[in-house]
């Protein structure tokens, strides 16, 4: 048969209350620490995760666009260096060399 000991009941109740108070104090300390850390980060001019991710996305888009443009430029350069088949009508006759003498330069 169990007997109820008021001393043990009071002690258990006291420990429960102490644990609840310690837990609340821990949560309060965490909140205060986070607020101080946020203030310090703001003073140091750090960027937030959202700002970092936005800039990272813009940089990735620019990198992708630069890669696409590089591929396009390479294709255009390759097309420009292909030999063009010459047709008879496209050829121009060679310029005739003049056999006439040029006048003297006028030195005295």
MARVO-443271 format. One record per atom (N, C-alpha, C, O): residue in one letter; x, y, z; atom name. Coordinates in Angstrom, 2 decimals. Layout:
% residues N
<site 'A'; <X; Y; Z>; 'CA'>
...
This chain:
% residues 108
<site 'X'; <0.83; -1.16; 0.00>; 'N'>
<site 'X'; <0.00; 0.00; 0.00>; 'CA'>
<site 'X'; <0.89; 1.25; 0.00>; 'C'>
<site 'X'; <1.88; 1.33; 0.73>; 'O'>
<site 'X'; <0.51; 2.21; -0.85>; 'N'>
<site 'X'; <1.29; 3.44; -0.95>; 'CA'>
<site 'X'; <0.75; 4.49; 0.00>; 'C'>
<site 'X'; <-0.45; 4.61; 0.22>; 'O'>
<site 'X'; <1.66; 5.21; 0.54>; 'N'>
<site 'X'; <1.24; 6.33; 1.39>; 'CA'>
<site 'X'; <1.63; 7.62; 0.69>; 'C'>
<site 'X'; <2.60; 7.65; -0.07>; 'O'>
<site 'X'; <0.91; 8.64; 0.93>; 'N'>
<site 'X'; <1.20; 9.95; 0.32>; 'CA'>
<site 'X'; <2.05; 10.75; 1.29>; 'C'>
<site 'X'; <1.70; 10.95; 2.45>; 'O'>
<site 'X'; <3.15; 11.18; 0.76>; 'N'>
<site 'X'; <4.05; 11.98; 1.57>; 'CA'>
<site 'X'; <3.94; 13.43; 1.09>; 'C'>
<site 'X'; <4.33; 13.71; -0.05>; 'O'>
<site 'X'; <3.44; 14.34; 1.89>; 'N'>
<site 'X'; <3.27; 15.72; 1.45>; 'CA'>
<site 'X'; <4.60; 16.39; 1.15>; 'C'>
<site 'X'; <4.66; 17.29; 0.31>; 'O'>
<site 'X'; <5.64; 15.98; 1.79>; 'N'>
<site 'X'; <6.95; 16.57; 1.52>; 'CA'>
<site 'X'; <7.40; 16.23; 0.10>; 'C'>
<site 'X'; <7.89; 17.11; -0.61>; 'O'>
<site 'X'; <7.25; 14.99; -0.32>; 'N'>
<site 'X'; <7.64; 14.59; -1.67>; 'CA'>
<site 'X'; <6.74; 15.24; -2.72>; 'C'>
<site 'X'; <7.21; 15.63; -3.79>; 'O'>
<site 'X'; <5.46; 15.36; -2.43>; 'N'>
<site 'X'; <4.55; 16.02; -3.35>; 'CA'>
<site 'X'; <4.94; 17.48; -3.54>; 'C'>
<site 'X'; <4.97; 17.98; -4.66>; 'O'>
<site 'X'; <5.24; 18.15; -2.46>; 'N'>
<site 'X'; <5.66; 19.56; -2.54>; 'CA'>
<site 'X'; <6.97; 19.70; -3.32>; 'C'>
<site 'X'; <7.14; 20.62; -4.11>; 'O'>
<site 'X'; <7.89; 18.76; -3.07>; 'N'>
<site 'X'; <9.18; 18.80; -3.76>; 'CA'>
<site 'X'; <8.99; 18.57; -5.27>; 'C'>
<site 'X'; <9.64; 19.24; -6.07>; 'O'>
<site 'X'; <8.14; 17.65; -5.67>; 'N'>
<site 'X'; <7.86; 17.37; -7.08>; 'CA'>
<site 'X'; <7.21; 18.58; -7.74>; 'C'>
<site 'X'; <7.55; 18.93; -8.87>; 'O'>
<site 'X'; <6.30; 19.20; -7.05>; 'N'>
<site 'X'; <5.64; 20.39; -7.58>; 'CA'>
<site 'X'; <6.63; 21.54; -7.74>; 'C'>
<site 'X'; <6.59; 22.28; -8.73>; 'O'>
<site 'X'; <7.52; 21.67; -6.78>; 'N'>
<site 'X'; <8.56; 22.71; -6.84>; 'CA'>
<site 'X'; <9.49; 22.47; -8.03>; 'C'>
<site 'X'; <9.86; 23.43; -8.72>; 'O'>
<site 'X'; <9.88; 21.24; -8.28>; 'N'>
<site 'X'; <10.76; 20.90; -9.40>; 'CA'>
<site 'X'; <10.06; 21.16; -10.73>; 'C'>
<site 'X'; <10.68; 21.64; -11.68>; 'O'>
<site 'X'; <8.79; 20.84; -10.81>; 'N'>
<site 'X'; <8.02; 21.10; -12.03>; 'CA'>
<site 'X'; <7.97; 22.60; -12.32>; 'C'>
<site 'X'; <8.19; 23.02; -13.46>; 'O'>
<site 'X'; <7.69; 23.38; -11.30>; 'N'>
<site 'X'; <7.66; 24.83; -11.47>; 'CA'>
<site 'X'; <9.04; 25.38; -11.84>; 'C'>
<site 'X'; <9.16; 26.28; -12.68>; 'O'>
<site 'X'; <10.08; 24.83; -11.21>; 'N'>
<site 'X'; <11.44; 25.29; -11.50>; 'CA'>
<site 'X'; <11.81; 24.97; -12.94>; 'C'>
<site 'X'; <12.43; 25.79; -13.62>; 'O'>
<site 'X'; <11.44; 23.79; -13.41>; 'N'>
<site 'X'; <11.73; 23.41; -14.79>; 'CA'>
<site 'X'; <11.00; 24.32; -15.77>; 'C'>
<site 'X'; <11.58; 24.75; -16.77>; 'O'>
<site 'X'; <9.74; 24.62; -15.48>; 'N'>
<site 'X'; <8.98; 25.53; -16.34>; 'CA'>
<site 'X'; <9.60; 26.92; -16.37>; 'C'>
<site 'X'; <9.69; 27.54; -17.42>; 'O'>
<site 'X'; <10.03; 27.39; -15.21>; 'N'>
<site 'X'; <10.67; 28.71; -15.14>; 'CA'>
<site 'X'; <12.00; 28.71; -15.90>; 'C'>
<site 'X'; <12.31; 29.68; -16.59>; 'O'>
<site 'X'; <12.77; 27.64; -15.78>; 'N'>
<site 'X'; <14.06; 27.54; -16.49>; 'CA'>
<site 'X'; <13.83; 27.50; -18.00>; 'C'>
<site 'X'; <14.57; 28.11; -18.77>; 'O'>
<site 'X'; <12.81; 26.78; -18.41>; 'N'>
<site 'X'; <12.50; 26.70; -19.83>; 'CA'>
<site 'X'; <12.08; 28.07; -20.37>; 'C'>
<site 'X'; <12.52; 28.47; -21.45>; 'O'>
<site 'X'; <11.24; 28.77; -19.64>; 'N'>
<site 'X'; <10.81; 30.11; -20.06>; 'CA'>
<site 'X'; <12.00; 31.07; -20.09>; 'C'>
<site 'X'; <12.11; 31.90; -21.00>; 'O'>
<site 'X'; <12.90; 30.95; -19.10>; 'N'>
<site 'X'; <14.09; 31.82; -19.08>; 'CA'>
<site 'X'; <14.99; 31.51; -20.26>; 'C'>
<site 'X'; <15.58; 32.42; -20.85>; 'O'>
<site 'X'; <15.11; 30.25; -20.61>; 'N'>
<site 'X'; <15.92; 29.86; -21.77>; 'CA'>
<site 'X'; <15.36; 30.42; -23.06>; 'C'>
<site 'X'; <16.11; 30.92; -23.90>; 'O'>
<site 'X'; <14.05; 30.36; -23.23>; 'N'>
<site 'X'; <13.40; 30.92; -24.42>; 'CA'>
<site 'X'; <13.58; 32.43; -24.47>; 'C'>
<site 'X'; <13.82; 32.99; -25.54>; 'O'>
<site 'X'; <13.47; 33.08; -23.32>; 'N'>
<site 'X'; <13.66; 34.53; -23.25>; 'CA'>
<site 'X'; <15.10; 34.90; -23.59>; 'C'>
<site 'X'; <15.34; 35.86; -24.32>; 'O'>
<site 'X'; <16.05; 34.13; -23.07>; 'N'>
<site 'X'; <17.46; 34.39; -23.37>; 'CA'>
<site 'X'; <17.74; 34.20; -24.85>; 'C'>
<site 'X'; <18.49; 34.98; -25.45>; 'O'>
<site 'X'; <17.14; 33.20; -25.45>; 'N'>
<site 'X'; <17.33; 32.96; -26.88>; 'CA'>
<site 'X'; <16.75; 34.12; -27.69>; 'C'>
<site 'X'; <17.36; 34.55; -28.67>; 'O'>
<site 'X'; <15.60; 34.63; -27.29>; 'N'>
<site 'X'; <14.99; 35.76; -27.99>; 'CA'>
<site 'X'; <15.86; 37.00; -27.88>; 'C'>
<site 'X'; <16.06; 37.71; -28.86>; 'O'>
<site 'X'; <16.38; 37.27; -26.69>; 'N'>
<site 'X'; <17.25; 38.43; -26.49>; 'CA'>
<site 'X'; <18.54; 38.27; -27.30>; 'C'>
<site 'X'; <18.99; 39.23; -27.93>; 'O'>
<site 'X'; <19.12; 37.09; -27.28>; 'N'>
<site 'X'; <20.35; 36.86; -28.03>; 'CA'>
<site 'X'; <20.13; 37.05; -29.52>; 'C'>
<site 'X'; <20.95; 37.67; -30.20>; 'O'>
<site 'X'; <19.00; 36.53; -30.04>; 'N'>
<site 'X'; <18.71; 36.69; -31.48>; 'CA'>
<site 'X'; <18.53; 38.16; -31.83>; 'C'>
<site 'X'; <18.99; 38.61; -32.88>; 'O'>
<site 'X'; <17.86; 38.92; -30.97>; 'N'>
<site 'X'; <17.66; 40.35; -31.23>; 'CA'>
<site 'X'; <19.01; 41.08; -31.25>; 'C'>
<site 'X'; <19.25; 41.93; -32.11>; 'O'>
<site 'X'; <19.89; 40.73; -30.31>; 'N'>
<site 'X'; <21.22; 41.36; -30.29>; 'CA'>
<site 'X'; <22.02; 40.97; -31.52>; 'C'>
<site 'X'; <22.72; 41.81; -32.09>; 'O'>
<site 'X'; <21.94; 39.74; -31.93>; 'N'>
<site 'X'; <22.66; 39.29; -33.13>; 'CA'>
<site 'X'; <22.14; 40.01; -34.37>; 'C'>
<site 'X'; <22.92; 40.39; -35.24>; 'O'>
<site 'X'; <20.82; 40.19; -34.46>; 'N'>
<site 'X'; <20.25; 40.91; -35.59>; 'CA'>
<site 'X'; <20.71; 42.37; -35.61>; 'C'>
<site 'X'; <21.01; 42.91; -36.68>; 'O'>
<site 'X'; <20.78; 43.00; -34.44>; 'N'>
<site 'X'; <21.26; 44.38; -34.36>; 'CA'>
<site 'X'; <22.71; 44.47; -34.80>; 'C'>
<site 'X'; <23.09; 45.38; -35.53>; 'O'>
<site 'X'; <23.53; 43.52; -34.34>; 'N'>
<site 'X'; <24.94; 43.53; -34.69>; 'CA'>
<site 'X'; <25.12; 43.30; -36.20>; 'C'>
<site 'X'; <25.95; 43.95; -36.83>; 'O'>
<site 'X'; <24.34; 42.41; -36.77>; 'N'>
<site 'X'; <24.42; 42.16; -38.21>; 'CA'>
<site 'X'; <23.99; 43.39; -38.99>; 'C'>
<site 'X'; <24.57; 43.69; -40.04>; 'O'>
<site 'X'; <22.99; 44.11; -38.50>; 'N'>
<site 'X'; <22.55; 45.33; -39.17>; 'CA'>
<site 'X'; <23.63; 46.41; -39.12>; 'C'>
<site 'X'; <23.82; 47.14; -40.09>; 'O'>
<site 'X'; <24.32; 46.51; -37.99>; 'N'>
<site 'X'; <25.40; 47.50; -37.88>; 'CA'>
<site 'X'; <26.57; 47.14; -38.79>; 'C'>
<site 'X'; <27.25; 48.03; -39.29>; 'O'>
<site 'X'; <26.80; 45.87; -39.00>; 'N'>
<site 'X'; <27.92; 45.43; -39.84>; 'CA'>
<site 'X'; <27.55; 45.42; -41.31>; 'C'>
<site 'X'; <28.38; 45.06; -42.15>; 'O'>
<site 'X'; <26.36; 45.80; -41.65>; 'N'>
<site 'X'; <25.89; 45.91; -43.03>; 'CA'>
<site 'X'; <25.91; 44.56; -43.75>; 'C'>
<site 'X'; <26.27; 44.49; -44.92>; 'O'>
<site 'X'; <25.53; 43.50; -43.04>; 'N'>
<site 'X'; <25.40; 42.19; -43.67>; 'CA'>
<site 'X'; <24.12; 42.17; -44.49>; 'C'>
<site 'X'; <23.20; 42.95; -44.25>; 'O'>
<site 'X'; <24.07; 41.28; -45.47>; 'N'>
<site 'X'; <22.86; 41.12; -46.25>; 'CA'>
<site 'X'; <22.05; 39.97; -45.68>; 'C'>
<site 'X'; <22.58; 39.06; -45.04>; 'O'>
<site 'X'; <20.77; 40.04; -45.92>; 'N'>
<site 'X'; <19.90; 38.96; -45.44>; 'CA'>
<site 'X'; <19.97; 37.79; -46.42>; 'C'>
<site 'X'; <20.47; 37.94; -47.54>; 'O'>
<site 'X'; <19.49; 36.66; -46.01>; 'N'>
<site 'X'; <19.49; 35.47; -46.87>; 'CA'>
<site 'X'; <18.65; 35.71; -48.12>; 'C'>
<site 'X'; <19.01; 35.27; -49.21>; 'O'>
<site 'X'; <17.53; 36.42; -47.96>; 'N'>
<site 'X'; <16.65; 36.69; -49.10>; 'CA'>
<site 'X'; <17.37; 37.57; -50.13>; 'C'>
<site 'X'; <17.28; 37.31; -51.33>; 'O'>
<site 'X'; <18.08; 38.61; -49.66>; 'N'>
<site 'X'; <18.81; 39.48; -50.57>; 'CA'>
<site 'X'; <19.92; 38.70; -51.27>; 'C'>
<site 'X'; <20.14; 38.86; -52.48>; 'O'>
<site 'X'; <20.62; 37.86; -50.53>; 'N'>
<site 'X'; <21.69; 37.05; -51.11>; 'CA'>
<site 'X'; <21.15; 36.13; -52.18>; 'C'>
<site 'X'; <21.73; 36.02; -53.26>; 'O'>
<site 'X'; <20.05; 35.46; -51.90>; 'N'>
<site 'X'; <19.46; 34.54; -52.87>; 'CA'>
<site 'X'; <18.99; 35.26; -54.12>; 'C'>
<site 'X'; <19.11; 34.74; -55.23>; 'O'>
<site 'X'; <18.44; 36.48; -53.95>; 'N'>
<site 'X'; <17.98; 37.25; -55.11>; 'CA'>
<site 'X'; <19.17; 37.64; -55.99>; 'C'>
<site 'X'; <19.09; 37.51; -57.21>; 'O'>
<site 'X'; <20.25; 38.12; -55.39>; 'N'>
<site 'X'; <21.43; 38.50; -56.18>; 'CA'>
<site 'X'; <22.05; 37.27; -56.82>; 'C'>
<site 'X'; <22.55; 37.34; -57.95>; 'O'>
<site 'X'; <22.04; 36.16; -56.12>; 'N'>
<site 'X'; <22.59; 34.92; -56.67>; 'CA'>
<site 'X'; <21.79; 34.49; -57.91>; 'C'>
<site 'X'; <22.37; 34.05; -58.90>; 'O'>
<site 'X'; <20.47; 34.62; -57.85>; 'N'>
<site 'X'; <19.62; 34.26; -59.00>; 'CA'>
<site 'X'; <19.90; 35.18; -60.19>; 'C'>
<site 'X'; <19.95; 34.72; -61.33>; 'O'>
<site 'X'; <20.07; 36.47; -59.93>; 'N'>
<site 'X'; <20.37; 37.42; -61.01>; 'CA'>
<site 'X'; <21.72; 37.08; -61.63>; 'C'>
<site 'X'; <21.86; 37.11; -62.86>; 'O'>
<site 'X'; <22.71; 36.77; -60.81>; 'N'>
<site 'X'; <24.04; 36.41; -61.31>; 'CA'>
<site 'X'; <23.98; 35.13; -62.14>; 'C'>
<site 'X'; <24.65; 35.03; -63.17>; 'O'>
<site 'X'; <23.20; 34.17; -61.71>; 'N'>
<site 'X'; <23.07; 32.91; -62.46>; 'CA'>
<site 'X'; <22.41; 33.17; -63.80>; 'C'>
<site 'X'; <22.82; 32.59; -64.81>; 'O'>
<site 'X'; <21.40; 34.01; -63.82>; 'N'>
<site 'X'; <20.73; 34.34; -65.09>; 'CA'>
<site 'X'; <21.70; 35.05; -66.03>; 'C'>
<site 'X'; <21.72; 34.77; -67.23>; 'O'>
<site 'X'; <22.51; 35.96; -65.50>; 'N'>
<site 'X'; <23.49; 36.66; -66.33>; 'CA'>
<site 'X'; <24.54; 35.68; -66.86>; 'C'>
<site 'X'; <24.95; 35.77; -68.02>; 'O'>
<site 'X'; <24.97; 34.75; -66.03>; 'N'>
<site 'X'; <25.94; 33.74; -66.45>; 'CA'>
<site 'X'; <25.36; 32.86; -67.56>; 'C'>
<site 'X'; <26.04; 32.55; -68.53>; 'O'>
<site 'X'; <24.09; 32.46; -67.40>; 'N'>
<site 'X'; <23.43; 31.64; -68.43>; 'CA'>
<site 'X'; <23.32; 32.40; -69.74>; 'C'>
<site 'X'; <23.54; 31.84; -70.81>; 'O'>
<site 'X'; <22.97; 33.68; -69.65>; 'N'>
<site 'X'; <22.85; 34.50; -70.86>; 'CA'>
<site 'X'; <24.21; 34.66; -71.53>; 'C'>
<site 'X'; <24.30; 34.61; -72.76>; 'O'>
<site 'X'; <25.26; 34.87; -70.74>; 'N'>
<site 'X'; <26.60; 35.00; -71.30>; 'CA'>
<site 'X'; <27.03; 33.71; -71.99>; 'C'>
<site 'X'; <27.65; 33.76; -73.05>; 'O'>
<site 'X'; <26.71; 32.57; -71.40>; 'N'>
<site 'X'; <27.04; 31.29; -72.04>; 'CA'>
<site 'X'; <26.29; 31.12; -73.36>; 'C'>
<site 'X'; <26.86; 30.66; -74.34>; 'O'>
<site 'X'; <25.02; 31.49; -73.37>; 'N'>
<site 'X'; <24.23; 31.39; -74.60>; 'CA'>
<site 'X'; <24.79; 32.32; -75.68>; 'C'>
<site 'X'; <24.87; 31.93; -76.85>; 'O'>
<site 'X'; <25.17; 33.52; -75.29>; 'N'>
<site 'X'; <25.76; 34.45; -76.26>; 'CA'>
<site 'X'; <27.10; 33.95; -76.77>; 'C'>
<site 'X'; <27.43; 34.14; -77.94>; 'O'>
<site 'X'; <27.87; 33.31; -75.92>; 'N'>
<site 'X'; <29.16; 32.75; -76.34>; 'CA'>
<site 'X'; <28.95; 31.67; -77.39>; 'C'>
<site 'X'; <29.67; 31.64; -78.40>; 'O'>
<site 'X'; <27.98; 30.81; -77.17>; 'N'>
<site 'X'; <27.67; 29.76; -78.15>; 'CA'>
<site 'X'; <27.22; 30.39; -79.46>; 'C'>
<site 'X'; <27.60; 29.93; -80.54>; 'O'>
<site 'X'; <26.42; 31.42; -79.38>; 'N'>
<site 'X'; <25.92; 32.09; -80.59>; 'CA'>
<site 'X'; <27.06; 32.77; -81.35>; 'C'>
<site 'X'; <27.11; 32.70; -82.57>; 'O'>
<site 'X'; <27.97; 33.41; -80.63>; 'N'>
<site 'X'; <29.12; 34.06; -81.28>; 'CA'>
<site 'X'; <30.00; 33.02; -81.96>; 'C'>
<site 'X'; <30.45; 33.23; -83.08>; 'O'>
<site 'X'; <30.24; 31.89; -81.28>; 'N'>
<site 'X'; <31.05; 30.83; -81.89>; 'CA'>
<site 'X'; <30.40; 30.31; -83.16>; 'C'>
<site 'X'; <31.10; 30.03; -84.14>; 'O'>
<site 'X'; <29.08; 30.16; -83.16>; 'N'>
<site 'X'; <28.38; 29.70; -84.36>; 'CA'>
<site 'X'; <28.50; 30.72; -85.48>; 'C'>
<site 'X'; <28.70; 30.35; -86.63>; 'O'>
<site 'X'; <28.38; 31.99; -85.14>; 'N'>
<site 'X'; <28.51; 33.04; -86.16>; 'CA'>
<site 'X'; <29.93; 33.09; -86.72>; 'C'>
<site 'X'; <30.12; 33.27; -87.92>; 'O'>
<site 'X'; <30.94; 32.94; -85.86>; 'N'>
<site 'X'; <32.32; 32.95; -86.32>; 'CA'>
<site 'X'; <32.60; 31.75; -87.20>; 'C'>
<site 'X'; <33.31; 31.86; -88.20>; 'O'>
<site 'X'; <32.04; 30.61; -86.84>; 'N'>
<site 'X'; <32.23; 29.41; -87.66>; 'CA'>
<site 'X'; <31.59; 29.60; -89.03>; 'C'>
<site 'X'; <32.15; 29.19; -90.04>; 'O'>
<site 'X'; <30.41; 30.22; -89.04>; 'N'>
<site 'X'; <29.73; 30.46; -90.32>; 'CA'>
<site 'X'; <30.49; 31.48; -91.16>; 'C'>
<site 'X'; <30.49; 31.40; -92.39>; 'O'>
<site 'X'; <31.13; 32.44; -90.52>; 'N'>
<site 'X'; <31.86; 33.48; -91.25>; 'CA'>
<site 'X'; <33.16; 32.94; -91.85>; 'C'>
<site 'X'; <33.64; 33.49; -92.84>; 'O'>
<site 'X'; <33.73; 31.92; -91.29>; 'N'>
<site 'X'; <35.00; 31.40; -91.79>; 'CA'>
<site 'X'; <34.82; 30.29; -92.81>; 'C'>
<site 'X'; <35.81; 29.81; -93.36>; 'O'>
<site 'X'; <33.60; 29.86; -93.07>; 'N'>
<site 'X'; <33.37; 28.83; -94.10>; 'CA'>
<site 'X'; <33.71; 29.42; -95.46>; 'C'>
<site 'X'; <33.33; 30.56; -95.75>; 'O'>
<site 'X'; <34.42; 28.66; -96.33>; 'N'>
<site 'X'; <34.74; 29.18; -97.67>; 'CA'>
<site 'X'; <33.46; 29.32; -98.49>; 'C'>
<site 'X'; <32.59; 28.44; -98.48>; 'O'>
<site 'X'; <33.37; 30.41; -99.20>; 'N'>
<site 'X'; <32.21; 30.68; -100.03>; 'CA'>
<site 'X'; <32.55; 30.23; -101.44>; 'C'>
<site 'X'; <33.60; 30.60; -101.97>; 'O'>
<site 'X'; <31.69; 29.45; -102.07>; 'N'>
<site 'X'; <31.91; 28.98; -103.43>; 'CA'>
<site 'X'; <31.81; 30.16; -104.38>; 'C'>
<site 'X'; <30.82; 30.89; -104.39>; 'O'>
<site 'X'; <32.87; 30.31; -105.19>; 'N'>
<site 'X'; <32.89; 31.44; -106.13>; 'CA'>
<site 'X'; <32.26; 31.01; -107.44>; 'C'>
<site 'X'; <32.51; 29.91; -107.94>; 'O'>
<site 'X'; <31.45; 31.88; -107.98>; 'N'>
<site 'X'; <30.85; 31.62; -109.29>; 'CA'>
<site 'X'; <31.56; 32.48; -110.31>; 'C'>
<site 'X'; <32.25; 33.44; -109.95>; 'O'>
<site 'X'; <31.40; 32.15; -111.58>; 'N'>
<site 'X'; <32.09; 32.89; -112.65>; 'CA'>
<site 'X'; <31.64; 34.33; -112.70>; 'C'>
<site 'X'; <32.46; 35.21; -113.00>; 'O'>
<site 'X'; <30.39; 34.61; -112.43>; 'N'>
<site 'X'; <29.89; 35.98; -112.50>; 'CA'>
<site 'X'; <30.36; 36.80; -111.30>; 'C'>
<site 'X'; <30.39; 38.03; -111.37>; 'O'>
<site 'X'; <30.71; 36.15; -110.23>; 'N'>
<site 'X'; <31.13; 36.88; -109.04>; 'CA'>
<site 'X'; <32.58; 37.33; -109.12>; 'C'>
<site 'X'; <33.00; 38.21; -108.38>; 'O'>
<site 'X'; <33.34; 36.72; -110.04>; 'N'>
<site 'X'; <34.75; 37.09; -110.16>; 'CA'>
<site 'X'; <34.88; 38.40; -110.91>; 'C'>
<site 'X'; <34.19; 38.65; -111.90>; 'O'>
<site 'X'; <35.76; 39.21; -110.42>; 'N'>
<site 'X'; <36.02; 40.49; -111.08>; 'CA'>
<site 'X'; <37.32; 40.34; -111.87>; 'C'>
<site 'X'; <38.24; 39.65; -111.43>; 'O'>
<site 'X'; <37.40; 40.99; -113.00>; 'N'>
<site 'X'; <38.66; 40.92; -113.75>; 'CA'>
<site 'X'; <39.74; 41.66; -112.97>; 'C'>
<site 'X'; <39.46; 42.62; -112.26>; 'O'>
<site 'X'; <40.97; 41.20; -113.10>; 'N'>
<site 'X'; <42.09; 41.82; -112.41>; 'CA'>
<site 'X'; <42.32; 43.21; -112.97>; 'C'>
<site 'X'; <42.16; 43.45; -114.17>; 'O'>
<site 'X'; <42.68; 44.13; -112.09>; 'N'>
<site 'X'; <42.93; 45.51; -112.53>; 'CA'>
<site 'X'; <44.18; 45.52; -113.40>; 'C'>
<site 'X'; <45.17; 44.85; -113.10>; 'O'>
<site 'X'; <44.11; 46.30; -114.47>; 'N'>
<site 'X'; <45.25; 46.40; -115.37>; 'CA'>
<site 'X'; <46.28; 47.34; -114.77>; 'C'>
<site 'X'; <45.95; 48.37; -114.18>; 'O'>
<site 'X'; <47.52; 46.95; -114.95>; 'N'>
<site 'X'; <48.60; 47.77; -114.44>; 'CA'>
<site 'X'; <48.90; 48.85; -115.46>; 'C'>
<site 'X'; <49.04; 48.57; -116.65>; 'O'>
<site 'X'; <48.99; 50.05; -115.01>; 'N'>
<site 'X'; <49.26; 51.17; -115.91>; 'CA'>
<site 'X'; <50.74; 51.20; -116.24>; 'C'>
<site 'X'; <51.59; 51.06; -115.36>; 'O'>
<site 'X'; <51.05; 51.39; -117.53>; 'N'>
<site 'X'; <52.45; 51.44; -117.97>; 'CA'>
<site 'X'; <52.93; 52.87; -118.14>; 'C'>
<site 'X'; <54.11; 53.10; -118.41>; 'O'>
<site 'X'; <52.04; 53.84; -117.97>; 'N'>
<site 'X'; <52.42; 55.24; -118.11>; 'CA'>
<site 'X'; <53.32; 55.65; -116.97>; 'C'>
<site 'X'; <53.12; 55.25; -115.83>; 'O'>
<site 'X'; <54.32; 56.48; -117.30>; 'N'>
<site 'X'; <55.25; 56.96; -116.28>; 'CA'>
<site 'X'; <54.63; 58.08; -115.49>; 'C'>
<site 'X'; <53.88; 58.91; -116.01>; 'O'>
<site 'X'; <54.97; 58.09; -114.24>; 'N'>
<site 'X'; <54.47; 59.15; -113.37>; 'CA'>
<site 'X'; <55.39; 60.34; -113.53>; 'C'>
<site 'X'; <56.60; 60.17; -113.71>; 'O'>
<site 'X'; <54.84; 61.57; -113.47>; 'N'>
<site 'X'; <55.69; 62.76; -113.60>; 'CA'>
<site 'X'; <56.66; 62.86; -112.43>; 'C'>
<site 'X'; <56.40; 62.34; -111.35>; 'O'>
<site 'X'; <57.77; 63.51; -112.67>; 'N'>
<site 'X'; <58.80; 63.69; -111.64>; 'CA'>
<site 'X'; <58.23; 64.49; -110.49>; 'C'>
<site 'X'; <57.28; 65.25; -110.67>; 'O'>
<site 'X'; <58.80; 64.34; -109.33>; 'N'>
<site 'X'; <58.24; 64.94; -108.13>; 'CA'>
<site 'X'; <58.53; 66.41; -108.03>; 'C'>
<site 'X'; <58.12; 67.01; -107.04>; 'O'>
<site 'X'; <59.18; 67.04; -108.92>; 'N'>
<site 'X'; <59.37; 68.49; -108.90>; 'CA'>
<site 'X'; <60.53; 68.92; -108.03>; 'C'>
<site 'X'; <60.52; 70.06; -107.55>; 'O'>
<site 'X'; <61.49; 68.10; -107.81>; 'N'>
<site 'X'; <62.66; 68.50; -107.03>; 'CA'>
<site 'X'; <63.55; 69.37; -107.89>; 'C'>
<site 'X'; <63.69; 69.10; -109.08>; 'O'>
<site 'X'; <64.15; 70.38; -107.34>; 'N'>
<site 'X'; <65.03; 71.25; -108.09>; 'CA'>
<site 'X'; <66.41; 71.16; -107.60>; 'C'>
<site 'X'; <67.30; 71.84; -108.11>; 'O'>
